[in-house]
Amino acid sequence: VQSCIDALISRMTQSKPKPMFLTEGGNYKKRKLAKDLNKFIDGEFYQTKAYQIGEQVLRDAMVIGDGLVKVIETDDHKVGIERTLCTEVYVDDADGMYGFPQQTHQLKLMDRDMAAEIYPKYKSSIMEAEAASFGSASEQTRDSIVSQIMLAESWHLRSAKKAKDGRHVIAIANDVIFDEEYDEDDFPFVKLPYAPRTLGFWAQGIPEQLMGIQSEINRLLFTIQKTLHLCGAPKWLIED
């Protein structure tokens, strides 16, 4: 399984694809505009580290089934992208049956002080929120020196173009720290599926596809290992 994934990653990441602006029969002004736009795209790919993050997302897609990129606005009001694990994003099975859900939720751990800095208005609620981890709370208390809380960010798409029921909410265990109307037609995620299923939102990864073959290889390797162990250094006893 790992050799298949490594081989695909090395082959597919050799090329550096990007969108390009081309003109056909345009005047000098149009050609210069296209050239400037191409430079802009180069700059955006560089400052967002698109190719480095893209390789990680491609590996996620092959291993888990789906790779996700979240498009965000940075602190200096620029376009930013961040790798998001699909294990953090939740879609209702019935809602995502045909691949186009109306709502999605993301659970993400964040340092308590960082959250208080981003949402100073709710600092008291953030400081009083229950400590969280993807393991048990007792394990975090015993083994970790950081103080993290769980943020639940949810998006609900509007039901029609003129509808006002779209919503974007961020909540913690004891309070809602962000709430706004959401009028976009898509979620802020770019989804890269490896092998889309016939039904459902999530795709299939390489380990799931090769599970039967990998199990048989493991069984054969165990048999070979056992055979070599039992008869690894045979000795012949010959009369002098």
PESUL-V680626 format. One line per field, one symbol per residue. ss: DSSP state (@ for helix, = for strand, . for the rest). phi: phi as a letter, one per 30 degrees, with the letter a starting at -180 (. if undefined). psi: psi as a letter, one per 20 degrees, with the letter a starting at -180 (. if undefined). A space follows every 10 residues. Layout:
ss: ???
phi: ???
psi: ???
This chain:
ss: .@@@@@@@@@ @@........ .......@@@ @@@@@@@@@@ @@@@@@@..@ @@@@@@@@@@ @@@@.===== ===.....== ====.@@@== .......... ..======== =@@@@@@@.@ @@@@@@@@.. ......@@@@ @@@....=== ======.... ......==== ==..====== =.......== ===.=..... ...=.@@@@. @@@@@@@@@@ @@@@@@@@@@ ..........
phi: .ddddddddd ddcddbdadb cbcbiddddd dddddddddd dedddddchd ddddddddde dddckbcbcc dbcddcicdb bbdbdddccb bdeddcecjb dcbbbbcbdb deddddddbd dcdddddcdd dbadcddddd ddccccccbc cccbbbddda ecdccdbbbb bcdbaccaab dccdcbddbc ccddbeddbj dccccdeddc eddddddddd dddddddddd bdbdbcccdd
psi: ghhgghgggh ghjhqmqqqq oqqokraggg hhggghhhhg gghghghilg hghhgghggg hhghhppppp prprhklrpq qqpppiiipp ppghhjgjjm qiqqqppppq pghghhhhmh hkgghghiqp qqribqhhgg hhiqjqoqrp popqpoqqir hjqkjqqoqp qahjroippr qojqirqkpo pnqgnqrgqr hqaprghhhj ggghghghgg hgggggghgh lhmqppopp.
